């Protein structure tokens, strides 16, 4: 398993580093994991081999100082399209974990708890058909669009509630990072710890508001895990207020804890030809297991969302920023 990070220095620009213990080993003359993946495709070599032959050409950084924000080097999102953010599609799959389905059920059947909502039906379809035999196609999961690469935030960067937003809440997940090769075939570059971040109050009003509730910033990183194990991953998510935990829960993800296999989720995302354009990058979220919102926690400006997961490197932390300015009408003028 190889762990990679993307960084930026104010003078020297972007670089890629390999995580080795408490050090970040900078790779010589490499500015993005995307370009490393392109090299692997052109040479017909696995990404881990492409990385291994470049170790030792750059200096080492103290990882902890970078992670704490005490270095001139700053972490970037662990995967992106370095040249054209619009060519990075950010999407996700919901209702893949039992807790997410139960939270959605509670949101939309509060006055009629005996009613089985469409959300719970979709989760049930996943239980019944989301784990097909190898080579077979299973049930289709819920799918949503979050935006292009411009919405990606790094470890330490704030996630924003815009003036039109009703709230913002963490969603502790794992996301897949992908690149489309020259033939139009999707290739998984690695897995990354992620905070999908959504407006749950908007979603609560009506499940048809799910789509706009997802159009928010999100965070990935700090490390991309190449050839990582995603069978049974366990971690903790916390909400920190003034440095103290106001809510904390253990969570479980990975294929053993989901209603769909990874292969089935990937098929249903990449079955669309528009999602297989050569050269495009993709970040695809696999679903969350716990939500503070589901337990009545309302995040405040300045709260820090902290997510850690065994096998996925250092924790991902992002403060919440609420824009309380007046919402302004966006006027469209004819040409």
C-alpha positions in Angstrom: 0.0 0.0 0.0 1.3 3.4 -1.0 0.1 6.7 0.5 0.5 9.9 -1.5 -0.2 13.5 -0.7 -0.3 16.7 -2.8 1.2 19.9 -1.5 1.8 23.5 -2.6 4.6 25.8 -1.6 4.2 29.6 -2.1 7.5 29.9 -4.0 8.0 26.5 -5.7 4.3 25.5 -6.4 2.8 22.1 -6.4 4.5 18.8 -5.6 3.6 15.2 -4.8 5.0 13.4 -1.7 5.0 9.8 -0.5 4.1 9.3 3.1 6.7 7.4 5.1 6.1 7.4 8.8 6.2 11.0 9.9 7.9 12.2 6.8 6.6 13.4 3.4 9.2 12.4 0.8 8.8 14.8 -2.2 9.0 13.3 -5.6 11.3 15.0 -8.0 9.6 17.1 -10.7 6.1 15.8 -10.1 3.3 18.3 -9.5 0.2 16.1 -9.3 -1.0 12.6 -8.8 -3.0 13.0 -12.0 0.2 13.4 -14.0 1.8 10.4 -12.2 -1.3 8.4 -13.2 -0.9 9.6 -16.8 2.8 8.4 -16.8 1.6 5.0 -15.5 -0.9 4.7 -18.3 1.6 5.7 -21.0 4.3 3.3 -19.7 1.8 0.5 -18.9 3.1 0.4 -15.3 1.1 0.3 -12.0 1.0 3.6 -10.1 3.0 2.1 -7.3 5.9 1.3 -9.7 5.8 4.8 -11.1 6.1 6.2 -7.6 8.8 3.8 -6.5 11.3 4.9 -9.2 10.9 8.5 -8.2 11.4 8.2 -4.5 14.7 9.7 -3.3 14.9 12.6 -5.8 13.4 15.2 -3.5 13.7 16.3 0.1 11.8 15.1 3.1 9.3 17.3 5.1 8.0 16.8 8.6 4.5 15.6 8.0 3.1 16.6 11.4 4.1 20.2 11.0 2.5 20.3 7.5 -0.7 18.6 8.8 -1.0 21.1 11.7 -0.5 24.0 9.3 2.8 25.1 10.8 4.8 24.9 7.6 5.1 26.9 4.4 3.9 23.8 2.6 0.1 23.4 2.5 -1.8 20.2 1.8 -4.0 20.2 -1.3 -6.9 17.9 -2.0 -5.4 14.4 -2.3 -6.5 14.1 -6.0 -7.7 16.6 -8.6 -7.3 17.7 -12.2 -4.3 20.1 -11.9 -5.0 22.0 -15.2 -8.8 22.1 -15.6 -10.9 21.7 -12.4 -14.0 21.5 -14.7 -12.7 18.2 -16.0 -12.9 16.6 -12.5 -16.5 15.3 -11.9 -17.4 15.1 -8.2 -20.3 12.7 -7.5 -21.6 10.2 -5.0 -23.7 7.3 -4.1 -26.2 7.3 -1.2 -28.1 4.8 0.9 -25.3 2.3 0.9 -25.1 2.0 4.7 -28.0 1.1 7.0 -27.6 4.2 9.2 -27.9 6.5 6.3 -31.1 4.9 5.2 -32.5 5.0 8.7 -31.6 8.7 9.0 -33.3 9.4 5.7 -36.3 7.4 6.8 -36.5 9.4 10.0 -36.2 12.7 8.1 -39.1 12.0 5.7 -41.5 9.9 7.7 -41.4 11.8 11.0 -45.2 12.3 11.1 -45.9 8.8 9.8 -43.1 6.5 11.2 -44.8 3.4 9.9 -44.5 4.6 6.3 -41.7 3.0 4.3 -40.1 5.9 2.3 -38.6 5.7 -1.1 -35.2 6.0 0.5 -35.7 2.9 2.6 -37.0 1.1 -0.4 -33.9 2.0 -2.4 -31.7 0.8 0.5 -33.6 -2.5 0.5 -33.1 -2.9 -3.2 -29.3 -2.6 -2.5 -29.5 -5.3 0.2 -31.4 -7.6 -2.3 -29.4 -6.9 -5.4 -26.4 -4.7 -4.7 -23.9 -7.5 -4.3 -24.1 -9.4 -7.6 -21.8 -12.3 -8.5 -18.4 -11.2 -10.0 -19.0 -10.1 -13.6 -22.8 -9.6 -13.1 -24.6 -6.3 -12.9 -26.5 -5.6 -9.7 -29.2 -3.1 -8.5 -28.7 0.5 -9.3 -27.9 2.7 -6.2 -28.9 6.2 -5.5 -26.6 8.6 -7.4 -26.0 12.4 -7.0 -23.9 15.2 -8.5 -21.9 17.5 -6.3 -20.1 19.7 -8.7 -16.8 19.9 -10.6 -13.3 20.0 -9.1 -13.6 23.6 -8.0 -15.7 22.5 -5.0 -12.8 20.3 -3.6 -11.2 21.5 -0.3 -8.1 20.2 1.4 -7.4 19.2 5.0 -7.6 22.4 7.1 -9.6 24.4 4.6 -13.1 25.5 5.6 -16.3 24.0 4.2 -18.9 26.7 3.6 -22.6 27.2 4.2 -23.6 29.8 1.5 -26.1 32.6 2.2 -28.8 30.5 0.6 -27.9 27.4 2.6 -30.0 26.2 5.6 -27.2 24.4 7.3 -24.1 22.3 6.8 -23.1 18.9 8.2 -20.4 16.4 8.0 -20.6 13.1 6.1 -17.7 10.9 6.9 -16.9 8.7 3.9 -14.4 7.1 1.6 -14.2 8.3 -2.0 -12.7 6.7 -5.0 -10.3 8.7 -7.2 -10.3 7.8 -10.9 -8.9 8.8 -14.3 -10.2 7.9 -17.7 -7.6 6.4 -20.0 -7.1 7.1 -23.7 -9.5 4.2 -24.7 -12.3 5.6 -22.5 -11.8 3.0 -19.7 -12.1 4.2 -16.1 -9.0 3.4 -13.9 -9.0 3.6 -10.1 -6.1 5.7 -8.9 -6.8 5.1 -5.3 -9.1 5.7 -2.3 -9.3 8.7 -0.1 -10.8 9.8 3.3 -13.5 12.3 2.6 -16.1 14.6 4.1 -18.9 14.8 1.6 -20.7 17.6 3.5 -24.3 18.4 2.8 -27.2 20.7 3.7 -29.4 18.3 5.7 -32.0 20.8 6.6 -32.7 21.4 3.0 -32.9 17.7 2.3 -35.2 17.3 5.3 -37.8 19.6 3.9 -38.5 17.2 1.0 -36.4 14.3 -0.4 -36.7 15.9 -3.8 -34.4 18.6 -2.4 -31.7 16.0 -2.1 -30.1 17.2 -5.4 -29.5 20.9 -4.4 -28.6 19.8 -0.8 -25.5 18.1 -2.3 -24.3 21.2 -4.3 -21.8 22.2 -1.6 -18.1 22.2 -1.1 -16.5 18.9 0.2 -13.1 17.8 1.5 -10.8 14.9 0.5 -7.5 13.9 1.9 -5.0 14.4 3.3 -3.7 11.1 1.7 -4.6 9.1 -1.4 -4.3 5.4 -0.6 -3.1 3.3 -3.6 -4.2 -0.3 -3.5 -5.7 0.1 -0.1 -8.0 -2.4 1.6 -11.7 -1.4 1.5 -13.2 -4.6 2.9 -13.8 -3.5 6.5 -12.7 0.0 7.5 -13.4 1.4 11.0 -13.0 4.9 12.3 -14.3 7.9 14.3 -16.0 11.1 13.4 -16.1 14.1 15.8 -17.4 17.6 16.0 -15.0 19.9 17.9 -16.1 23.2 19.3 -13.5 25.5 20.9 -11.2 22.5 20.9 -13.6 20.2 22.8 -15.6 17.3 21.4 -19.4 18.0 21.5 -20.2 14.9 19.5 -18.3 11.7 18.6 -19.3 8.4 17.0 -17.5 5.3 15.7 -18.4 4.4 12.2 -17.8 1.5 9.8 -17.5 1.5 6.1 -16.0 -0.8 3.4 -17.7 -3.6 1.4 -18.6 -5.7 4.5 -20.6 -2.9 5.9 -22.4 -1.7 2.7 -25.4 -2.9 0.7 -23.4 -2.7 -2.6 -20.1 -4.0 -3.7 -17.5 -1.5 -4.8 -17.6 -3.0 -8.3 -21.4 -2.5 -8.5 -21.1 1.2 -7.4 -18.3 1.8 -10.0 -20.3 0.1 -12.8 -23.4 2.2 -12.2 -21.3 5.4 -12.2 -19.2 4.7 -15.2 -21.9 3.0 -17.3 -22.8 6.5 -18.7 -20.6 7.4 -21.8 -20.4 11.0 -20.6 -18.5 9.7 -17.5 -15.9 8.0 -19.7 -14.3 10.9 -21.5 -10.5 10.3 -22.0 -8.5 12.5 -19.7 -11.2 13.3 -17.2 -10.8 12.8 -13.5 -13.5 11.7 -11.1 -14.0 11.8 -7.3 -16.9 9.5 -6.3 -18.2 9.2 -2.7 -19.3 5.8 -1.5 -21.8 6.8 1.3 -21.8 7.6 5.0 -22.6 5.5 8.1 -23.3 8.2 10.7 -24.4 11.8 10.8 -24.4 14.3 13.7 -27.5 15.8 12.2 -29.4 12.6 12.7 -28.8 13.0 16.4 -30.0 16.5 16.6 -26.5 18.2 16.5 -26.5 21.6 14.7 -23.1 22.8 13.7 -22.0 26.3 14.5 -19.6 28.7 12.7 -16.1 27.7 13.6 -16.9 24.1 14.6 -14.3 21.6 13.3 -15.3 18.3 11.6 -12.7 15.7 12.3 -12.7 12.3 10.5 -10.3 9.5 11.0 -10.3 5.9 9.6 -7.8 3.1 10.2 -5.6 2.5 7.2 -6.3 5.9 5.6 -3.6 8.0 7.2 -3.8 11.1 9.2 -7.3 12.6 10.2 -9.1 15.0 7.9 -10.2 18.2 9.7 -12.2 21.0 8.3 -13.7 24.0 10.0 -17.3 25.2 9.2 -17.7 28.7 7.8 -21.3 30.1 7.7 -21.8 33.0 5.3 -24.4 35.1 7.0 -24.5 37.9 4.4 -27.8 38.7 2.7 -28.7 36.4 -0.2 -28.6 38.4 -3.5 -30.7 37.8 -6.5 -28.7 36.4 -9.4 -30.0 38.3 -12.5 -29.6 36.9 -16.0 -29.4 39.5 -18.7 -30.1 38.9 -22.4 -27.2 39.3 -24.8 
